[in-house]
Amino acid sequence: MNYKDVKPLEDFDWSAIDSKTDKKNQAQIDEQAEAYAKTFNQFTEQEVIEGTIVSINDREAVVNIGFKSDGVIPASELRYNPDFKAGDKIEVYVESQEDANGQLMLSHKKARILKSWERVNQAYENQEIITGYVKSRTKGGLIVTVFDNIEAFLPGSQIDVKPIRDYDVFVDKNMEFKVVKINHEYKNVVVSHKALIEDEIEAQKAEIISHLEKGQVLEGVVKNITSYGVFIDLGGVDGLIHITDLSWGRISHPEEIVHLDEKINVVILDFDEAKRRIALGLKQLTPHPWDALDPNLKEGDHVKGKVVVIADYGAFIEIVPGVEGLIHVSEMSWSQHLRSAQDFMKVGDEVEAVILTLDREQRKMSLGIKQLMPDPWLAIAEKYPVGSKHTATVRNFTNFGIFVELEEGVDGLIHISDLSWSKKIKHPAEFTKIGDKIDVVVLEVDADNRRLSLGHKQLEENPWDVYESIFTVGSVHQGTISAMNDKGATVTLPYGVEGFAPMRHLEKADKSKAKVDETLDFKVIEFSKENKKIIVSHTRVNQDGEGDTKGDDSEAKKERATKKTVKKINDTLEKTTLGDLDVLANLKEELEKGTTEEEK
């Protein structure tokens, strides 16, 4: 029976049936119509169903899906399988039950695609291993065909656990994959072959790690070398030798010890079964160098070694590979100045040192090199006796003085009060600068505490011995007001000596007050050599009357002689410095001589 010749129920002309047909005939007709309708399969459009190939030729194939009419699909959709023939079962996609010509529209290609996407989703959800065909190479990876007609992307990083340089070797090959990502919006699929390898490796790791023990010695192959360590292939599982576990001695890079693909024995130091991490050691296969250190070596012995590490605080010296000692910067020189180890040595230098401390249990050794030279403080009293004069170098300032260096390791302090006899110094930086040479006198030696007290002003005679004869009480001198405050004024007297005039002693003859930079005559009203203090008054000069000779006595004569002599020297000499003691000494002699003559 040809289904095409059968008319659909809706095409029957029911009006042709005699309206007077009895109920029995009507029931038979309804029963026949229902039986006819049951001969068709029930399906909907855009559904994949199974059909049977009725006939096939070069242009098309007729497929029966149990509908009132057969469907036709292009032969091109079946060319992937040349073995298709009439009677074969085939899946088709119902695009439309009826086109403009009343033809059932089917597609085998769309049915295959939908089925393939269902299988891709199932493989992704179930983490199944699928087989695909590497179709071609593309930027960054490969194009793979899975489930006959789904094209997936295989990134280069997902081909193998090792970096792949040539992708072309995989083209035209069938490989196993796992679906790792699906983008339903853009119908993109990403697959991975590396995931399968990693699963195998993890299984191998679990098996190998389950049999590992700390201290176990295994043979491995150097797989990779980095700046921080070496990865060793233990036959399916990798372990890491940290750079510090390669050698008892210090090394700059692991390549100094091992090479790629080299077979070496290693010892298991630790492993984490959960994280699949294995810590290996190479140096642990040999005895610790400290255990083999000469048992007769002791504190005070001299040793030689090479500088392997240097820092500001000191240098590490390798005596033998794996045995190091520290020379602290304080043990490099007898000098007390703050310096860094780089000032004395550099990495690679061969040095000789003295063992200061040796702790074999803690494996620590401290060394010194200054001990190879005599301690300058042992003979300090003989070399720098009290009263001896020397030239030193200014090294540092403090508020209270200057630290100077007499020689390497011998420092001394010049107190600020010992810098000048008469000049008031607020800070040592006003007097000299770091690096300058300065002459000093040893004032005190404290060998036990390594302290030298030095002086600079003691190189000269105390000018206040001379000032005592010049600035006698009652003598009058010309002075210039250099500074003024509420209490009075600082007056610069001859030879740079400073005196102080209280405010009530600054009144001039016209009752006005003296001002800064004004030059006037001042009378000495108080002199203290011990306190280095001179108190002067301009008001007294006016009150006493400079030219009044009434009541002249020996003290007045002495005052006039002093004034006359000072004036004479001021007329012939420029203002001298505080250190010009020859002038002061001569002045003293002349004053004494002048006073004697006046008294005569």
C-alpha positions as CSV (number, residue, x, y, z in Angstrom):
1,M,0.0,0.0,0.0
2,N,1.3,3.4,-1.0
3,Y,0.7,5.9,1.8
4,K,0.6,8.7,-0.8
5,D,-2.6,7.3,-2.1
6,V,-4.3,7.4,1.2
7,K,-6.2,10.7,1.8
8,P,-6.0,12.3,5.2
9,L,-9.1,12.3,7.4
10,E,-9.6,16.0,6.9
11,D,-9.9,15.4,3.2
12,F,-12.9,13.0,3.4
13,D,-16.2,14.4,2.1
14,W,-18.4,13.5,5.0
15,S,-21.2,15.3,3.4
16,A,-21.4,12.5,0.8
17,I,-22.5,10.1,3.5
18,D,-26.2,9.9,3.6
19,S,-27.4,11.8,6.6
20,K,-29.9,9.1,7.0
21,T,-27.2,6.5,7.5
22,D,-28.1,4.6,10.5
23,K,-26.1,4.7,13.7
24,K,-24.5,1.3,13.0
25,N,-22.9,2.5,9.7
26,Q,-21.8,5.7,11.4
27,A,-20.0,3.8,14.1
28,Q,-18.2,1.6,11.6
29,I,-17.0,4.7,9.8
30,D,-15.7,6.3,13.0
31,E,-13.9,3.0,13.9
32,Q,-12.2,2.8,10.5
33,A,-11.1,6.4,10.6
34,E,-9.6,5.9,14.1
35,A,-7.8,2.8,12.9
36,Y,-6.4,4.7,9.9
37,A,-5.1,7.5,12.1
38,K,-3.3,5.0,14.3
39,T,-1.2,3.8,11.4
40,F,0.9,7.1,11.6
41,N,3.7,7.9,14.1
42,Q,3.1,10.7,16.5
43,F,5.9,13.3,16.4
44,T,6.5,17.1,16.4
45,E,8.6,19.4,14.4
46,Q,12.3,20.1,15.4
47,E,12.6,16.6,16.9
48,V,15.1,13.9,16.1
49,I,13.5,10.5,15.3
50,E,14.6,7.3,13.7
51,G,13.6,6.5,10.1
52,T,14.3,3.9,7.4
53,I,15.9,4.5,4.1
54,V,13.4,3.5,1.4
55,S,15.6,4.3,-1.5
56,I,18.9,6.1,-2.2
57,N,20.6,7.5,-5.3
58,D,23.2,10.0,-6.2
59,R,20.9,13.0,-5.6
60,E,18.7,12.1,-2.6
61,A,17.5,9.5,-0.2
62,V,13.9,8.7,0.6
63,V,13.3,8.1,4.3
64,N,10.2,6.6,5.9
65,I,9.5,7.9,9.4
66,G,5.9,6.4,9.7
67,F,4.3,9.6,8.5
68,K,1.5,9.9,5.9
69,S,4.3,10.7,3.4
70,D,8.0,10.0,3.1
71,G,10.7,12.6,3.5
72,V,13.6,13.3,1.2
73,I,17.2,14.3,2.3
74,P,20.1,15.3,0.1
75,A,22.6,12.5,-0.7
76,S,25.4,14.9,0.3
77,E,24.4,14.4,4.0
78,L,25.1,10.7,3.7
79,R,28.4,10.8,1.9
80,Y,30.5,10.5,5.1
81,N,29.2,6.9,5.1
82,P,29.2,5.3,1.6
83,D,27.8,2.1,3.0
84,F,24.3,3.4,3.5
85,K,21.7,1.4,1.6
86,A,17.9,0.9,1.4
87,G,16.5,-0.6,4.6
88,D,19.2,1.0,6.9
89,K,18.0,2.8,10.0
90,I,19.0,6.4,10.2
91,E,18.3,9.4,12.5
92,V,16.7,12.5,11.0
93,Y,15.7,15.9,12.2
94,V,12.1,17.0,11.4
95,E,12.4,20.5,10.2
96,S,8.8,20.8,9.0
97,Q,5.9,18.3,8.5
98,E,4.9,20.0,5.3
99,D,6.6,22.6,3.1
100,A,4.9,24.8,0.5
101,N,4.5,21.7,-1.8
102,G,3.2,19.6,1.0
103,Q,6.5,17.7,1.3
104,L,7.9,16.4,4.7
105,M,11.2,18.2,5.3
106,L,14.0,16.1,7.1
107,S,17.7,16.6,7.7
108,H,20.2,13.9,8.7
109,K,23.0,16.4,9.1
110,K,21.1,18.4,11.8
111,A,20.2,15.2,13.6
112,R,23.8,14.2,13.7
113,I,24.8,17.6,15.1
114,L,22.2,17.6,17.8
115,K,23.1,14.1,18.8
116,S,26.8,15.0,18.9
117,W,26.1,18.0,21.1
118,E,24.2,15.8,23.5
119,R,27.2,13.4,23.7
120,V,29.6,16.4,24.2
121,N,27.6,17.6,27.1
122,Q,27.3,14.1,28.6
123,A,31.1,13.7,28.2
124,Y,31.7,17.0,30.0
125,E,29.3,16.3,32.8
126,N,30.6,12.7,33.4
127,Q,34.3,13.6,32.7
128,E,34.4,10.8,30.1
129,I,37.5,10.1,28.0
130,I,36.6,10.6,24.3
131,T,38.5,10.1,21.1
132,G,39.0,12.8,18.5
133,Y,40.7,13.4,15.2
134,V,43.3,16.2,15.0
135,K,42.2,18.1,11.9
136,S,44.6,21.0,11.6
137,R,46.9,23.4,13.4
138,T,45.7,26.9,14.4
139,K,47.1,29.8,16.3
140,G,47.9,28.7,19.8
141,G,46.8,25.1,19.4
142,L,45.0,22.5,17.3
143,I,41.6,21.9,15.8
144,V,40.1,18.6,16.8
145,T,37.0,16.8,15.5
146,V,35.0,14.9,18.1
147,F,31.8,12.9,17.7
148,D,32.1,13.0,13.9
149,N,31.2,16.6,13.3
150,I,31.9,18.8,16.4
151,E,35.1,20.9,16.0
152,A,36.9,21.6,19.3
153,F,39.9,23.6,20.3
154,L,42.9,22.0,21.9
155,P,45.2,24.7,23.4
156,G,48.9,24.1,23.1
157,S,49.3,24.2,26.8
158,Q,46.8,21.3,27.1
159,I,48.6,18.9,24.7
160,D,51.1,17.5,27.2
161,V,52.6,18.2,30.6
162,K,55.8,19.1,28.9
163,P,56.1,22.2,26.7
164,I,55.4,21.4,23.0
165,R,57.5,23.2,20.4
166,D,56.1,21.6,17.2
167,Y,52.3,21.2,17.0
168,D,52.4,19.7,13.5
169,V,53.5,16.3,14.6
170,F,50.0,15.8,16.1
171,V,48.0,16.7,12.9
172,D,46.1,13.8,11.2
173,K,46.3,11.7,14.4
174,N,43.6,10.3,16.6
175,M,44.0,11.1,20.3
176,E,42.1,10.8,23.5
177,F,40.8,13.9,25.3
178,K,38.7,15.2,28.1
179,V,36.1,18.0,27.5
180,V,37.2,20.8,29.8
181,K,35.0,23.7,28.7
182,I,31.8,24.3,26.7
183,N,30.5,27.7,25.7
184,H,26.8,27.1,24.7
185,E,26.3,30.6,23.5
186,Y,29.0,30.4,20.9
187,K,29.0,26.6,20.5
188,N,32.7,26.4,21.4
189,V,34.3,23.3,22.9
190,V,37.7,23.1,24.5
191,V,39.4,19.7,25.1
192,S,42.6,18.6,26.9
193,H,45.0,15.7,26.4
194,K,47.2,16.9,29.2
195,A,44.4,16.3,31.7
196,L,44.6,12.5,30.9
197,I,48.3,12.5,31.5
198,E,48.0,14.4,34.7
199,D,45.4,11.9,35.9
200,E,47.9,9.1,35.2
201,I,50.7,11.0,36.8
202,E,48.7,11.7,39.9
203,A,47.8,8.0,40.1
204,Q,51.5,7.1,39.8
205,K,52.4,9.7,42.4
206,A,49.9,8.3,44.8
207,E,51.3,4.8,44.3
208,I,54.9,5.9,44.7
209,I,54.4,8.3,47.6
210,S,52.5,5.5,49.5
211,H,55.8,3.6,49.6
212,L,58.1,6.5,50.5
213,E,59.9,6.8,53.8
214,K,62.0,9.6,55.2
215,G,65.7,8.9,54.9
216,Q,65.1,6.6,51.9
217,V,67.8,6.9,49.2
218,L,66.5,6.8,45.6
219,E,68.0,7.2,42.2
220,G,66.6,10.0,40.1
221,V,67.2,12.0,36.9
222,V,67.8,15.8,36.9
223,K,64.6,17.0,35.1
224,N,64.9,20.8,35.6
225,I,67.3,23.3,37.1
226,T,66.1,26.6,38.5
227,S,67.8,29.4,40.5
228,Y,66.3,28.1,43.7
229,G,66.7,24.3,43.3
230,V,66.7,21.2,41.2
231,F,63.7,19.0,40.2
232,I,64.4,15.3,40.2
233,D,62.3,12.7,38.3
234,L,62.0,9.7,40.6
235,G,60.2,7.6,38.0
236,G,56.8,9.1,37.6
237,V,56.9,11.6,40.5
238,D,59.1,14.7,40.9
239,G,60.9,15.9,44.0
240,L,62.7,19.1,44.7
241,I,66.3,19.6,46.0
242,H,66.5,23.1,47.4
243,I,69.7,24.9,46.6
244,T,70.6,24.8,50.3
245,D,70.4,21.0,50.3
246,L,72.7,20.5,47.3
247,S,76.0,21.2,49.1
248,W,77.4,21.8,52.6
249,G,79.2,24.8,51.1
250,R,77.8,27.9,49.7
251,I,77.0,27.9,45.9
252,S,75.6,30.6,43.7
253,H,73.6,28.4,41.3
254,P,72.6,24.7,41.3
255,E,74.4,24.3,37.9
256,E,77.6,24.3,39.9
257,I,76.7,20.9,41.3
258,V,74.4,19.1,38.9
259,H,73.5,19.0,35.1
260,L,70.4,18.2,33.1
261,D,69.6,14.5,32.6
262,E,72.2,13.5,35.1
263,K,71.5,10.5,37.2
264,I,72.1,11.1,40.9
265,N,71.3,9.5,44.2
266,V,69.1,11.6,46.6
267,V,67.7,11.1,50.1
268,I,64.1,11.8,51.0
269,L,64.0,14.6,53.6
270,D,60.2,15.0,53.8
271,F,57.1,14.5,51.8
272,D,53.5,15.6,51.9
273,E,51.2,12.8,50.7
274,A,48.2,15.1,50.4
275,K,50.0,17.8,48.3
276,R,52.2,15.3,46.4
277,R,55.3,17.2,47.4
278,I,58.6,15.6,48.0
279,A,61.7,17.3,49.6
280,L,65.0,15.8,48.6
281,G,68.6,16.3,49.7
282,L,71.9,15.6,48.1
283,K,74.4,17.0,50.6
284,Q,72.9,14.7,53.3
285,L,74.5,11.7,51.6
286,T,77.9,12.9,52.8
287,P,79.0,13.6,56.4
288,H,78.6,17.1,57.8
289,P,82.0,19.0,57.4
290,W,81.7,20.1,61.0
291,D,81.9,16.5,62.1
292,A,85.1,16.1,60.2
293,L,86.7,19.3,61.4
294,D,90.1,18.9,63.0
295,P,89.5,18.0,66.6
296,N,92.6,19.8,67.7
297,L,91.4,23.1,66.4
298,K,90.8,25.5,69.3
299,E,90.2,29.2,70.2
300,G,93.3,31.3,69.6
301,D,94.4,29.2,66.6
302,H,95.1,30.9,63.3
303,V,93.0,29.7,60.2
304,K,92.9,30.7,56.6
305,G,89.7,30.9,54.4
306,K,87.9,32.6,51.6
307,V,85.3,35.3,52.0
308,V,82.0,33.8,50.7
309,V,79.4,36.3,52.0
310,I,79.8,39.9,53.1
311,A,77.4,42.3,54.8
312,D,77.6,45.6,56.6
313,Y,77.9,43.9,59.9
314,G,80.6,41.4,59.0
315,A,82.0,38.7,56.6
316,F,81.6,34.9,56.5
317,I,84.8,33.1,55.9
318,E,84.7,29.5,54.6
319,I,87.5,27.6,56.4
320,V,86.6,24.3,54.5
321,P,83.5,23.6,52.4
322,G,80.6,23.7,54.8
323,V,82.5,25.2,57.7
324,E,82.2,29.0,58.1
325,G,83.2,31.5,60.6
326,L,82.0,35.1,61.1
327,I,84.3,38.1,61.3
328,H,82.2,40.8,62.9
329,V,83.1,44.3,61.7
330,S,84.2,45.2,65.2
331,E,86.8,42.5,65.0
332,M,88.3,43.8,61.8
333,S,90.1,46.8,63.2
334,W,91.1,48.3,66.6
335,S,89.5,51.5,65.5
336,Q,86.2,52.4,67.2
337,H,84.8,54.3,64.3
338,L,81.6,52.8,62.7
339,R,82.6,51.2,59.4
340,S,81.3,48.4,57.2
341,A,82.9,45.1,56.3
342,Q,83.3,46.2,52.7
343,D,85.9,48.7,53.8
344,F,88.2,45.8,54.8
345,M,87.5,43.0,52.4
346,K,85.4,41.7,49.5
347,V,84.0,38.3,48.4
348,G,86.6,36.0,47.1
349,D,89.5,37.4,49.2
350,E,91.8,34.9,50.9
351,V,92.2,36.0,54.6
352,E,93.9,34.8,57.7
353,A,92.1,35.1,61.0
354,V,92.2,34.1,64.7
355,I,89.5,31.9,66.2
356,L,87.8,33.8,68.9
357,T,85.0,31.4,69.8
358,L,84.4,27.8,68.6
359,D,81.1,25.9,69.4
360,R,81.1,22.5,67.7
361,E,77.6,21.6,69.0
362,Q,76.0,24.7,67.6
363,R,78.4,24.6,64.6
364,K,79.4,28.3,65.1
365,M,82.7,30.0,64.9
366,S,83.6,33.6,65.4
367,L,86.9,35.0,64.0
368,G,88.9,38.2,64.2
369,I,91.6,39.8,62.1
370,K,92.5,42.8,64.2
371,Q,94.0,40.3,66.7
372,L,96.8,39.6,64.1
373,M,98.1,43.2,64.9
374,P,99.3,44.4,68.3
375,D,96.7,46.2,70.4
376,P,97.8,49.8,70.4
377,W,96.3,50.3,73.9
378,L,98.7,47.9,75.5
379,A,101.5,50.4,75.2
380,I,99.3,53.5,75.3
381,A,101.0,55.1,78.4
382,E,104.4,54.8,76.8
383,K,103.5,56.0,73.4
384,Y,101.1,58.8,74.5
385,P,102.2,59.9,78.0
386,V,100.4,62.8,79.7
387,G,101.8,66.1,78.4
388,S,103.0,64.7,75.0
389,K,102.0,66.6,71.9
390,H,100.6,64.9,68.8
391,T,98.7,65.6,65.5
392,A,95.3,63.9,65.2
393,T,92.5,63.7,62.6
394,V,89.1,65.1,63.4
395,R,86.6,62.1,63.1
396,N,83.3,63.2,64.7
397,F,81.6,66.0,66.6
398,T,79.3,66.0,69.6
399,N,77.8,68.9,71.5
400,F,80.4,68.5,74.2
401,G,83.6,68.0,72.2
402,I,85.5,66.6,69.2
403,F,86.5,62.9,68.7
404,V,89.9,62.6,67.0
405,E,92.0,59.7,65.9
406,L,95.7,59.6,66.8
407,E,96.3,56.3,64.9
408,E,94.3,53.3,63.8
409,G,92.5,52.1,67.0
410,V,93.5,55.0,69.2
411,D,90.9,57.7,69.6
412,G,90.6,60.6,72.0
413,L,88.2,63.4,73.1
414,I,88.9,67.1,73.1
415,H,86.3,68.6,75.4
416,I,84.8,71.8,74.1
417,S,86.2,73.7,77.1
418,D,89.7,72.6,76.1
419,L,89.6,74.1,72.6
420,S,90.3,77.7,73.3
421,W,91.4,79.8,76.3
422,S,89.2,82.8,75.6
423,K,86.9,82.2,72.6
424,K,83.4,81.1,73.6
425,I,82.5,78.1,71.3
426,K,78.9,77.0,71.1
427,H,79.6,73.9,69.0
428,P,82.9,72.3,67.9
429,A,81.9,72.6,64.2
430,E,82.6,76.4,64.6
431,F,86.2,75.5,65.4
432,T,87.2,72.9,62.9
433,K,85.7,70.4,60.4
434,I,85.8,66.6,60.0
435,G,88.9,65.3,58.3
436,D,91.1,68.2,59.4
437,K,94.3,67.8,61.2
438,I,94.5,69.3,64.7
439,D,97.4,69.5,67.2
440,V,96.6,68.1,70.7
441,V,98.2,67.6,74.1
442,V,97.5,64.4,76.1
443,L,95.8,65.5,79.4
444,E,94.7,62.1,80.8
445,V,95.2,58.4,79.9
446,D,92.7,55.7,81.0
447,A,94.1,52.5,79.5
448,D,91.5,50.2,81.2
449,N,88.6,52.0,79.6
450,R,90.5,52.9,76.4
451,R,90.0,56.6,76.9
452,L,92.3,59.5,76.1
453,S,91.5,63.0,77.3
454,L,93.1,65.6,75.0
455,G,93.4,69.3,74.8
456,H,94.1,71.9,72.2
457,K,94.3,75.2,74.1
458,Q,97.0,73.7,76.4
459,L,99.4,74.0,73.5
460,E,99.6,77.7,74.3
461,E,100.2,79.6,77.5
462,N,97.1,80.6,79.3
463,P,96.6,84.2,78.0
464,W,94.6,85.0,81.1
465,D,97.8,85.2,83.0
466,V,98.7,88.1,80.7
467,Y,95.2,89.5,80.7
468,E,95.4,89.7,84.5
469,S,98.2,92.3,84.1
470,I,96.4,94.2,81.3
471,F,92.8,94.3,82.4
472,T,93.4,95.3,86.0
473,V,90.5,96.6,88.0
474,G,90.2,100.3,87.4
475,S,92.0,100.2,84.0
476,V,90.2,101.9,81.1
477,H,90.1,100.3,77.6
478,Q,88.4,101.1,74.4
479,G,85.8,98.5,73.5
480,T,83.0,97.9,70.9
481,I,79.5,96.6,71.9
482,S,79.0,93.4,69.8
483,A,75.7,92.2,71.3
484,M,73.1,93.4,73.8
485,N,70.2,91.9,75.8
486,D,68.0,92.8,78.7
487,K,70.8,92.3,81.2
488,G,73.6,94.1,79.5
489,A,76.0,94.2,76.6
490,T,78.9,92.0,75.4
491,V,81.9,94.2,74.8
492,T,84.8,93.3,72.5
493,L,88.0,94.6,74.2
494,P,91.5,94.7,72.8
495,Y,93.0,91.3,71.6
496,G,89.5,89.9,71.1
497,V,88.8,89.5,74.7
498,E,85.1,89.8,75.6
499,G,83.8,91.6,78.6
500,F,80.4,92.2,79.9
501,A,78.8,95.6,80.8
502,P,75.6,95.4,82.9
503,M,72.8,97.6,81.6
504,R,73.2,100.2,84.4
505,H,76.8,100.7,83.3
506,L,75.9,101.6,79.7
507,E,74.7,105.1,80.4
508,K,76.7,107.8,78.6
509,A,77.5,111.3,79.7
510,D,74.4,112.7,77.9
511,K,72.2,110.1,79.8
512,S,71.6,108.1,76.6
513,K,72.2,104.4,76.4
514,A,75.1,102.9,74.4
515,K,74.1,100.9,71.3
516,V,75.4,97.9,69.4
517,D,78.5,98.5,67.3
518,E,79.2,101.7,69.2
519,T,82.9,102.1,70.3
520,L,83.4,103.6,73.8
521,D,85.8,103.6,76.7
522,F,85.1,101.1,79.4
523,K,86.5,100.7,82.9
524,V,87.3,97.3,84.3
525,I,85.3,96.9,87.5
526,E,85.8,93.2,88.1
527,F,88.3,90.6,86.8
528,S,88.3,86.8,87.4
529,K,91.0,84.6,85.9
530,E,89.5,81.4,87.2
531,N,86.1,82.1,85.7
532,K,87.5,83.9,82.6
533,K,85.2,86.9,83.3
534,I,85.7,90.6,82.9
535,I,83.0,93.1,84.0
536,V,83.3,96.6,82.5
537,S,81.5,99.9,82.8
538,H,81.2,102.9,80.6
539,T,79.2,104.9,83.1
540,R,82.1,104.7,85.6
541,V,84.4,106.3,83.1
542,N,82.1,109.3,83.0
543,Q,81.5,109.4,86.7
544,D,85.1,109.2,87.8
545,G,86.4,111.6,85.1
546,E,89.1,110.2,82.9
547,G,91.4,113.4,83.1
548,D,91.0,114.2,86.9
549,T,94.3,113.9,88.6
550,K,93.1,115.0,92.1
551,G,94.0,112.5,94.7
552,D,96.5,110.9,92.3
553,D,98.1,107.9,94.0
554,S,100.1,104.9,92.9
555,E,97.0,103.0,91.7
556,A,96.0,105.9,89.5
557,K,99.5,106.1,88.2
558,K,99.5,102.4,87.4
559,E,96.1,102.8,85.6
560,R,97.4,105.7,83.5
561,A,100.5,103.7,82.6
562,T,98.4,100.8,81.6
563,K,96.2,102.9,79.4
564,K,99.2,104.7,77.8
565,T,100.8,101.4,77.0
566,V,97.7,99.8,75.6
567,K,97.1,102.9,73.4
568,K,100.7,102.7,72.2
569,I,100.4,99.1,71.2
570,N,97.0,99.6,69.5
571,D,98.5,102.4,67.5
572,T,101.3,100.2,66.2
573,L,99.7,96.8,66.0
574,E,96.6,95.4,64.3
575,K,94.2,93.5,66.6
576,T,96.0,90.2,67.4
577,T,94.4,86.8,67.8
578,L,93.9,85.0,71.0
579,G,96.8,82.7,70.3
580,D,99.3,85.4,69.6
581,L,101.0,84.9,72.9
582,D,104.3,86.5,72.0
583,V,102.6,89.9,71.6
584,L,100.8,89.4,74.9
585,A,104.0,88.4,76.6
586,N,105.8,91.4,75.3
587,L,102.9,93.6,76.3
588,K,103.1,92.2,79.8
589,E,106.8,93.0,80.0
590,E,106.2,96.5,78.7
591,L,103.4,97.1,81.2
592,E,105.6,96.0,84.1
593,K,108.5,98.1,82.8
594,G,106.2,101.2,82.2
595,T,104.7,100.8,85.7
596,T,108.1,100.7,87.3
597,E,109.3,103.8,85.5
598,E,106.1,105.7,86.4
599,E,106.5,104.7,90.0
600,K,110.0,106.1,90.0
